[in-house]
Amino acid sequence: MQKINIAQGPENVTRLILGCMRMPSLSVEDASKMIQTAYDLGINFYDHATCYGDGEAEKRFGDAISLTSVKREDIFIQSKCGIRTDKKIFDWRRENILNSVNEILARLKTEYLDVLLLHRPDLLFDPEQVAEAFDELEKSGKVRSFGVSNTMPMQIELLKKYVKQPLKINQLQLSLEQSQLIDQDLYMNNKTTDMSIMRDGGALDYCRLNDITIQAWSPLQHGMFKGMFIDNPEFPELNKVLQELADKYGATKAAISIAWILRHPAKMQVIAGTMNPVHLTEMAEADKIELTHEEWYQLYLSSGKFLP
Ligand SMILES: NC(=O)c1ccc[n+]([C@@H]2O[C@H](COP(=O)([O-])OP(=O)(O)OC[C@H]3O[C@@H](n4cnc5c(N)ncnc54)[C@H](OP(=O)(O)O)[C@@H]3O)[C@@H](O)[C@H]2O)c1
């Protein structure tokens, strides 16, 4: 499995990440099979968040990992905090960040997180409080690297004014169908389509300019958790092209969809959310596929875009 270095962050991390949002649906035994399958495929990075199953995903992982051959020091565990489903608020206050990390570590049964991300911007966030929390977490050794998720460039700049630690990851939604990260650049200044609307403050180019690794979430979904576009009759042209390329590369349509993201020169990581070992094994083939320039465009256009 190919590896990348995150600038001023963890080194030798795999381009594929196992996302554990859907892990609460598994028994401890099945969760251990999922963790082991990912590890045996060469995947060394696991993504969590406090809100996945209200802590159940982290708990299942913490219980399951002892049933595997995986050693803590051989993998990277990342979690996110800041979404408080109990109170229906986003919360980047110092107290909440510190409490969240203590709870995450207890559920995951680990001494440290390789990466902590702030999940979704708290509209009332005070960067000085974030800075204090990060200093304490770094000093205590509970968190080794820090980053953000779903965060605008200017919000990152505001954080950077106070936070000393490098913020070198931004976890963002990207799939062949949910490609707004890319679309706005294509249609810039074009009044004939809403795809020209800048919805994220230029996050893609900002991250590339600042050596921030983008982690693409929900790589197979359309809309926001509306289901997969693969084998979905709403996307006939996309499925036709996916199938042609799947046949060419001897892979599945899911693997081609992941290869499309990996082909982008921003050198993103992709977070796979499957909880089926067979599906993960098929998707891992994406790591070996290098789509051509032409194939990348062919896929992109088949998902409903046009060249202006
Ligand atoms: N930062 C954020 O705000 C944010 C938001 C959402 C998610 N995330 C992260 O991103 C990760 C991935 O999100 P996701 O689960 O929505 O991503 P996804 O990989 O696009 O979707 C996974 C879903 O597709 C299904 N699926 C059906 N057929 C499949 C096939 N042939 N191959 C692969 N999957 C297939 C899976 O079911 P099976 O299990 O049956 O395969 C699973 O339900 C999450 O686990 C989480 O870590 C982050």
The ligand as a Gaussian input file, in Angstrom:
#p B3LYP/6-31G(d) Opt

LIG

0 1
 N      -15.512000      14.761000       8.801000
 C      -16.772000      14.517000       8.591000
 O      -17.644000      15.410000       8.760000
 C      -17.192000      13.161000       8.141000
 C      -18.518000      12.926000       7.758000
 C      -18.868000      11.639000       7.354000
 C      -17.934000      10.618000       7.330000
 N      -16.657000      10.860000       7.746000
 C      -15.633000       9.785000       7.746000
 O      -15.609000       9.211000       6.448000
 C      -15.775000       7.803000       6.559000
 C      -16.407000       7.256000       5.311000
 O      -17.740000       7.772000       5.161000
 P      -18.869000       6.853000       4.533000
 O      -19.056000       5.636000       5.334000
 O      -20.043000       7.725000       4.280000
 O      -18.126000       6.504000       3.148000
 P      -18.354000       5.592000       1.903000
 O      -17.153000       4.717000       1.808000
 O      -18.641000       6.509000       0.781000
 O      -19.669000       4.716000       2.136000
 C      -19.657000       3.533000       2.857000
 C      -21.016000       2.890000       2.700000
 O      -21.142000       2.383000       1.358000
 C      -21.595000       1.043000       1.439000
 N      -21.218000       0.179000       0.324000
 C      -22.101000      -0.556000      -0.397000
 N      -21.489000      -1.252000      -1.349000
 C      -20.170000      -0.982000      -1.226000
 C      -19.038000      -1.435000      -1.944000
 N      -19.124000      -2.259000      -2.974000
 N      -17.826000      -0.971000      -1.557000
 C      -17.720000      -0.116000      -0.523000
 N      -18.779000       0.348000       0.192000
 C      -20.004000      -0.086000      -0.167000
 C      -21.007000       0.530000       2.719000
 O      -21.741000      -0.618000       3.120000
 P      -20.956000      -1.941000       3.560000
 O      -20.458000      -1.677000       4.932000
 O      -22.005000      -2.990000       3.489000
 O      -19.857000      -2.173000       2.563000
 C      -21.212000       1.722000       3.639000
 O      -22.534000       1.723000       4.146000
 C      -16.557000       7.599000       7.853000
 O      -16.387000       6.305000       8.398000
 C      -15.937000       8.651000       8.721000
 O      -14.719000       8.157000       9.271000
 C      -16.271000      12.124000       8.127000

